[in-house]
C-alpha cells in the first residue's frame, strides 16, 4: 500500500502542464466531432485513407492526436515510479518483479481510463453507430496506446527518453503511412479476428519483455 500511496503523491506534480495538454486535446476532440469524420469508428483508431488526395498520415491526424495526448498526459510519472527504488527507513531493497507489475498495472489502468472516457463520449455523440464496433475500435486504440507507452518506457529505462518517444512515433507512423499496411491491420485473419489483435499482442509482449530486462539492470541509487 505504501507503494501506491507514493505514486499517488507523485501525481500532484506537473498538474499545470497536464491541464494544458488536456485543454489542447479537448479542442482536437471537439474538432473531430465537427469535421464530418466517420463517427462509427473510434477517434483514436487508425483507418485506411479513402481519399487519394490526402496523405495517409494526414488522414489519421485525429488518431495521432489521441496517441500524442495519451503519451503526454502522464508526464513520465509512471516511469519515474518504476525507476524509483523500494526502500525502508535505512535499507534500500532491490527492485522486485512486483514493482514492475505495479508499473504495468498503472500504465494499463491509465490507458483503459483514457480510452473509456472518450468511448463513453463517442457512444453518446454517435448514438446511431454500432456500440460493438465502437468498442472494438476503442480497444484497438487503447491497446495501441499501451504498446506505445511501453516503447517510451524502453527508451526511458535505457537512459534515452527522447529515443523512447522517437521509437513510439516511428512504430505508429510507419504502418499508418503505408495504406497497404493499414488495410492489412484492419482486415481479418483466421476466425474473423482482426489482424491488429495478434500484431498488438506480439508487440506488447516484446516491449514489456524489453522493459523488464532493462528494469532488472537498473542500479539502486
C-alpha positions in Angstrom: 0.0 0.0 0.0 2.9 2.4 0.6 4.0 2.0 -3.0 0.6 3.1 -4.3 0.5 6.0 -1.8 3.9 7.1 -3.0 2.7 7.0 -6.6 -0.5 9.0 -5.8 1.7 11.6 -4.1 3.8 11.9 -7.3 0.7 12.6 -9.3 0.2 16.0 -7.6 3.3 17.4 -9.5 3.0 18.9 -13.0 -0.7 19.3 -12.9 -0.5 22.7 -14.7 1.2 21.1 -17.7 -1.2 18.2 -17.6 -4.2 20.6 -17.7 -2.6 22.4 -20.7 -2.2 19.2 -22.7 -5.8 18.2 -21.8 -7.1 21.6 -22.9 -5.3 21.4 -26.3 -6.5 17.8 -26.8 -10.1 18.8 -25.9 -10.0 21.2 -28.8 -8.9 18.4 -31.1 -11.7 16.2 -29.9 -14.3 19.0 -30.5 -12.8 19.4 -34.0 -13.2 15.7 -34.6 -16.9 15.7 -34.0 -17.3 18.9 -36.1 -15.4 17.9 -39.3 -17.5 15.1 -40.8 -15.3 12.2 -39.7 -16.6 8.6 -39.7 -18.0 8.5 -36.2 -18.8 4.8 -36.4 -15.1 4.2 -35.8 -13.5 5.3 -32.5 -11.5 8.5 -32.8 -8.2 7.0 -31.6 -8.1 4.1 -34.1 -6.1 4.3 -37.3 -8.0 3.9 -40.5 -7.2 3.4 -44.2 -7.4 6.5 -46.3 -10.2 6.5 -48.8 -9.1 9.8 -50.3 -6.2 9.5 -52.7 -5.7 13.3 -52.5 -4.9 13.1 -48.7 -1.7 11.6 -47.4 -2.4 8.6 -45.2 -0.7 10.2 -42.2 -2.7 13.4 -42.6 -5.8 11.3 -42.9 -5.1 9.9 -39.5 -4.4 13.2 -37.8 -7.0 12.6 -35.1 -5.7 9.1 -34.1 -2.3 10.7 -34.0 -3.6 13.3 -31.6 -5.1 10.6 -29.5 -1.8 8.8 -29.2 0.2 12.1 -28.6 -2.1 13.2 -25.8 -2.3 9.8 -24.3 1.5 9.6 -24.1 1.9 13.2 -22.9 -0.7 13.3 -20.1 1.2 11.0 -17.7 4.3 13.3 -17.8 6.5 10.2 -17.4 5.4 9.8 -13.8 4.7 6.1 -14.1 8.2 5.6 -15.4 9.7 7.7 -12.6 7.8 5.4 -10.2 9.2 2.4 -12.0 12.7 3.7 -11.7 12.4 4.7 -8.1 13.7 2.1 -5.6 11.7 0.3 -3.0 13.2 1.5 0.2 12.8 1.1 4.0 13.9 3.6 6.6 17.6 2.7 6.4 17.9 -0.1 3.9 17.1 0.1 0.2 15.8 -3.1 -1.3 16.4 -4.3 -4.8 13.6 -3.6 -7.2 11.3 -6.6 -7.4 9.0 -8.2 -10.0 6.0 -6.9 -8.0 7.3 -3.3 -8.5 7.4 -3.9 -12.3 3.9 -5.5 -12.3 2.6 -2.5 -10.4 4.0 -0.2 -13.1 2.3 -2.4 -15.8 -1.0 -2.2 -13.9 -0.7 1.6 -13.5 0.1 2.0 -17.2 -2.7 -0.4 -18.3 -5.2 1.2 -16.0 -4.4 4.7 -17.3 -4.7 3.6 -21.0 -8.1 2.0 -20.2 -9.4 5.1 -18.4 -8.1 7.5 -21.1 -9.9 5.4 -23.7 -13.0 4.5 -21.8 -13.9 8.2 -21.1 -13.7 9.0 -24.7 -15.6 5.9 -25.7 -18.4 7.0 -23.5 -18.4 10.4 -25.2 -18.4 8.7 -28.6 -21.3 6.4 -27.8 -23.3 9.4 -26.6 -22.5 11.7 -29.6 -22.7 9.0 -32.3 -25.8 7.3 -30.9 -26.5 6.0 -34.4 -23.3 4.0 -34.5 -22.9 0.3 -33.6 -21.6 0.4 -30.0 -19.9 -3.0 -30.5 -17.9 -1.7 -33.4 -17.1 1.5 -31.5 -15.9 -0.6 -28.5 -13.8 -2.8 -30.7 -12.1 0.1 -32.4 -11.6 1.7 -28.9 -10.0 -1.5 -27.7 -7.6 -1.3 -30.6 -6.8 2.4 -29.8 -6.3 1.7 -26.1 -4.1 -1.3 -26.7 -2.0 0.6 -29.2 -1.5 3.4 -26.6 -0.4 0.8 -24.1 2.2 -0.7 -26.5 3.5 2.8 -27.4 3.7 3.6 -23.7 5.9 0.5 -23.2 8.1 1.6 -26.1 8.6 5.0 -24.4 9.4 3.1 -21.2 12.1 1.2 -23.1 13.9 4.4 -24.0 13.5 5.8 -20.5 14.9 2.7 -18.9 17.8 2.6 -21.4 18.7 6.1 -20.4 17.5 7.9 -23.5 14.0 9.3 -23.0 14.0 11.1 -26.4 14.8 7.9 -28.2 11.9 6.1 -26.5 9.4 8.7 -27.8 11.1 8.5 -31.2 10.6 4.7 -31.3 6.9 5.2 -30.4 6.4 7.8 -33.1 8.1 5.6 -35.8 6.3 2.4 -34.6 2.9 4.2 -35.0 3.6 6.4 -38.0 5.3 3.8 -40.2 2.4 1.4 -40.7 -0.2 4.2 -40.7 1.8 5.9 -43.6 1.5 2.8 -45.7 -2.1 2.2 -46.9 -1.4 -1.5 -47.6 -0.2 -2.0 -44.0 -3.1 -0.1 -42.5 -5.6 -2.1 -44.7 -4.0 -5.3 -43.5 -4.2 -4.4 -39.8 -7.9 -3.5 -40.0 -8.6 -6.7 -42.1 -9.5 -10.0 -40.6 -7.5 -13.2 -40.3 -8.3 -16.7 -39.3 -11.5 -16.9 -37.3 -12.6 -13.4 -38.2 -10.1 -12.0 -35.7 -8.8 -8.6 -36.8 -5.1 -8.7 -37.8 -4.3 -5.9 -35.3 -5.1 -8.3 -32.4 -2.1 -10.7 -33.0 0.1 -7.7 -34.1 -0.5 -5.7 -30.9 -0.2 -8.9 -28.8 3.3 -9.7 -30.2 4.4 -6.0 -30.0 3.1 -5.6 -26.4 4.8 -8.8 -25.1 8.1 -7.8 -26.8 8.0 -4.3 -25.4 7.1 -5.5 -21.9 9.9 -8.1 -22.0 12.5 -5.5 -23.0 11.2 -3.1 -20.3 11.5 -5.9 -17.7 15.1 -6.7 -18.9 16.2 -3.1 -18.6 14.3 -2.7 -15.3 16.3 -5.6 -13.7 19.6 -3.9 -14.7 18.8 -0.5 -13.1 21.2 0.5 -10.4 19.8 1.2 -7.0 20.7 4.8 -6.3 
